[in-house]
Amino acid sequence: MYETYRLGILIDHLKAEDLIRQIDEYIEETPVDQIPHIFYVLSLASNRRIMIELLTDLARGVDEELPASIVAGILYKDRARYTVGELYAKIGMLASLLADEDSEIAASFRELKQSYDELQAVYGSRFKRKKARERMLARSEKVLEETLSEYGHFAEEMDRKEWWLN
């Protein structure tokens, strides 16, 4: 959970304020003896930087593959909030944040972003090839959406309340 939020906040998709609100709701609904102490510390984080520092400390040594998959699923679920270029920027940032550059998700997202950047370089400013540009960008958008859809089911994990303690 901590690594998922850390990655989501770092790519500027998840907000520290939302995490604090969710933790506060959890604290209000849960008996005191069942609340992990760290939730109180996270609840009192005063800004994004402090929240990221706390989450970084908590997530040390955690395998990033599952949290990165969850963040990719959340991006898929919320894809309507962003343009195609913004989504590519977010997956590029996500890939660069992963410690294991050779992981499947990091390599996949890095290749997607690189392919998109190459398309932009070739077709981005050439108005005489407008139809070819639109076709290539539509194909690129479809590939991005298909790739993110593979991670869509991971986003459901974030919606389950019991996931907090797993």
C-alpha positions in Angstrom: 0.0 0.0 0.0 2.7 2.5 1.0 4.7 2.0 -2.3 1.5 2.3 -4.3 0.7 5.6 -2.8 4.3 6.8 -3.0 4.4 6.0 -6.8 1.0 7.5 -7.4 1.9 10.7 -5.6 5.3 11.0 -7.3 3.7 10.8 -10.8 1.2 13.4 -9.6 -1.9 11.2 -10.0 -2.7 10.4 -6.4 -2.9 13.3 -3.9 -1.4 13.2 -0.4 -4.6 15.0 0.8 -6.7 12.1 -0.5 -4.5 9.6 1.4 -4.8 11.6 4.6 -8.6 11.8 4.2 -8.8 8.0 3.6 -6.6 7.3 6.7 -8.7 9.7 8.8 -11.9 7.9 7.7 -10.3 4.6 8.5 -9.2 5.9 12.0 -12.8 7.1 12.7 -14.4 3.8 11.7 -11.9 1.4 13.4 -11.5 0.5 17.1 -8.4 2.2 18.5 -6.6 -1.1 19.3 -6.8 -2.2 15.7 -5.3 1.0 14.1 -1.6 0.7 13.2 0.4 3.4 14.9 1.9 4.6 11.6 -1.6 5.6 10.4 -1.6 8.4 13.0 1.8 9.6 11.8 0.6 9.5 8.1 -2.6 11.3 9.1 -0.6 14.2 10.6 1.6 14.7 7.5 1.4 18.4 6.7 2.4 18.4 3.0 3.2 16.3 0.0 7.0 16.3 0.7 6.6 15.0 4.2 4.1 12.4 3.0 6.5 11.2 0.3 9.4 11.0 2.8 7.2 8.9 5.2 6.0 6.6 2.4 9.5 6.1 1.1 10.7 5.0 4.6 7.7 2.7 5.0 8.1 1.2 1.5 11.9 0.4 1.8 12.6 -3.1 0.5 9.1 -3.6 -1.0 8.9 -5.3 -4.4 7.7 -2.6 -6.7 6.1 -4.8 -9.4 2.6 -5.1 -7.7 2.4 -1.4 -6.6 3.5 -0.2 -10.1 0.8 -2.5 -11.6 -1.8 -1.0 -9.3 -0.8 2.5 -10.2 -1.0 1.5 -13.9 -4.5 0.1 -13.3 -5.5 3.4 -11.6 -4.2 5.3 -14.6 -6.3 3.1 -16.8 -9.4 3.6 -14.7 -8.8 7.4 -14.6 -7.5 7.8 -18.2 -10.3 10.2 -19.2 -8.7 12.8 -16.9 -5.6 13.1 -19.1 -4.7 13.7 -22.7 -2.7 10.9 -24.5 0.5 12.9 -24.1 -0.1 13.3 -20.3 -0.7 9.6 -19.9 2.5 8.8 -21.8 4.3 11.3 -19.5 2.9 9.6 -16.4 3.9 6.1 -17.5 7.3 7.4 -18.5 7.7 8.8 -15.0 6.4 5.6 -13.4 9.0 3.5 -15.4 11.8 5.8 -14.4 10.8 5.6 -10.7 11.1 1.8 -10.5 14.4 0.6 -9.0 14.4 -2.5 -11.2 14.8 -1.1 -14.7 14.6 -4.6 -16.2 11.2 -5.4 -14.6 8.5 -6.3 -17.1 6.4 -3.2 -16.3 9.3 -0.8 -16.4 10.6 -2.1 -19.7 7.1 -2.1 -21.2 6.3 1.4 -20.2 9.8 2.7 -21.2 9.3 1.2 -24.7 5.9 2.6 -25.0 7.1 6.1 -24.0 10.1 5.9 -26.3 7.9 4.8 -29.2 5.5 7.7 -28.5 8.4 10.2 -28.3 9.7 9.0 -31.7 6.2 9.3 -33.2 6.0 12.9 -31.9 9.5 13.7 -33.3 8.5 12.4 -36.8 4.9 13.5 -37.0 4.6 16.1 -34.4 5.1 19.3 -36.4 4.6 18.1 -40.0 1.3 19.5 -41.1 1.6 18.2 -44.7 1.3 14.7 -43.3 -1.7 15.3 -41.2 -3.6 12.1 -42.1 -0.5 10.0 -41.4 0.1 11.8 -38.2 -3.5 11.3 -37.0 -3.4 7.6 -38.0 -0.1 7.0 -36.2 -1.2 8.9 -33.0 -4.5 7.0 -33.0 -2.7 3.7 -33.2 -0.3 4.8 -30.4 -3.3 5.8 -28.2 -4.9 2.4 -28.8 -1.7 0.6 -27.9 -1.4 2.7 -24.7 -5.0 2.0 -23.7 -4.6 -1.8 -24.4 -1.5 -1.9 -22.3 -3.0 0.0 -19.4 -6.1 -2.2 -19.6 -4.0 -5.2 -18.8 -3.5 -3.6 -15.3 -7.1 -2.4 -14.9 -8.0 -5.2 -12.5 -5.3 -4.1 -10.1 -7.1 -0.8 -9.5 -9.9 -2.7 -7.9 -7.5 -3.6 -5.1 -7.3 0.1 -4.1 -11.1 0.2 -3.6 -11.3 -2.5 -1.1 -11.2 -1.3 2.5 -9.5 -4.5 3.9 -6.6 -3.8 1.5 -5.3 -1.2 4.1 -3.9 -3.9 6.3 -2.6 -6.4 3.7 
